[in-house]
Amino acid sequence: MLPLHLDFSFPLQDPVLVFSLVLIIILFSPILLSRIKIPAIIGLILAGVIIGPKGLQVIASDEPFKLFGSVGLLYIMFMAGIEIDMNDFKKNKWKSIYFGMNTFIIPMTIGSLVGHYVLGFAWPSAILLASMFASHTLLAYPAISKMGLAKIPVVNITVGGTMITDTLALVVLAVIAGMSRGEVTETFWITLGVSSLIFGLIVMLGFPPLARWFFRKYDDSVSQYIFILAMVYLAAFLAEMAGLETIIGAFFAGLALNRLIPHTSPMMGRIEFVGNALFIPFFLLSVGMIVDVRVLFSGFEAIFVAIAMTIVALGAKWLAAWITQKTYGWNQAARDLMFGLSSTQAAATLAVVFVGVNLGLFNEAVLNGTVVMILVTCLVGSYYAEKAGVVVAKEESEKVPEVEPVDQRILVSLHREERIKPLSDLAAMIRNPKSKEPIHNLYVAMEGESSRENVLQGEKLLEKSEKYIA
């Protein structure tokens, strides 16, 4: 017999029941939709549309749910930063800058013209509207990462370009918002520049030594994971204090901690597991819960604005990916993967539209059009990214790995003192005189009751070997 105090009326209020329903959706929607070839991301977004307060009202989008959604968004940006292969990123930095400028300038130009001449907005409103098209959210990144494509050049370039275009789009937001309040003066620019510089120095130069100290002092895996989360959301808060968007802070936190968390380490496994199992699905559901399909039937203006915004958003991002593809001679699958990753709108887009509405620069039609645009771009971008990702993953598996030419490296393994001279002589004899690499020495200390004595003995051997080779 059921307890009489249980309330099953909609929207559901019981936290245990709500959380159970969400977990069931997270578990079964990818399984069911994979059978009809629909990406898991789309399934979670559509599930959010159906159960949300603007759908069947199964769940109310209350503050705790919004909190999980915000946490999930920052987690996606953090994972994008921490999974970047920094060596490849350095190699591709100019390509990232090129794509970042393409995917910013093209949507800004087309969006401003359409906003002013087609939709009839004043230039400040049209430029702010265009900044929504310029930014994008890496909504499909977790799915691409699962395919093992996080380190390939086209994904690396897209992630780097995301950092550039989102930063520039949010700067446009700050400038237009300041202009509407009459705050864009010389002091405004100086304050923004100085605060952004301080933020960058704190995160990129302060976080790594702090993390090294903590990891050395505390080896408990739970404490280390909580410390990493604290660093991510502290960086997001510092970015907000600097006048930037929180997603920029989370991304920079990932870059700062990148070298301290190996991609094959248990800690990286925990980061990906918690994100993919909980935080990111909650974010995708929260994106769906803000979508109100009924806005399409609220009048011709809402439909017209929604169609125009969606066409510009997808068309401009496709054009940016196409130009980048032609510049570097990529195939269609690489272009579609870049387009899919860079066409989904969510985080920065929502920030821009809410600020625009609050400042009186946007009307209700733009707000409704933005919601529809977010739904369509998320569906189209996720579909393209996952479909192209399968093709690219197959191509990558068939490629012969490129071995980069490296300078000669010689490693001398030592265990007994009498072997220092002959082994060092042999190393010096076979060493290329033109090589800039030093001769590397190694001593393996056996673990056990006398491990400390073994380490001290090894240090003495290495010191003697270094002196002899020198």
Secondary structure, DSSP 8 states (H G I E B T S, - for coil): ---TT----SSB--HHHHHHHHHHHHHHHHHHHHTTT--HHHHHHHHHHHHSTTTT-SB---HHHHHHHHHHHHHHHHHHHHTS-HHHHHHTHHHHHHHHHHHHHHHHHHHHHIIIIIS---HHHHHHHHHHHH----TTHHHHHHTT-TTSHHHHHHHHHHHHHHHHHHHHHHHHHHHHHT--SHHHHHHHHHHHHHHHHIIIIIHHHHHHHHHHH---HHHHHHHHHHHHHHHHHHHHHTTS-HHHHHHHHHHHTGGGS-TTSHHHHHHHHHIIIIIHHHHHHHHHHT--GGGGGS-HHHHHHHHHHHHHHHHHHHHHHHHHHHHHT--HHHHHHHHHHHH---HHHHHHHHHHHHTTSS-HHHHHHHHHHHHHHHHHHHHHHHHHHHHHHHHHHHS----------EEEEE-SGGGHHHHHHHHHHHS-TT----EEEEE----STTHHHHHHHHHHHHHHHHHHH-
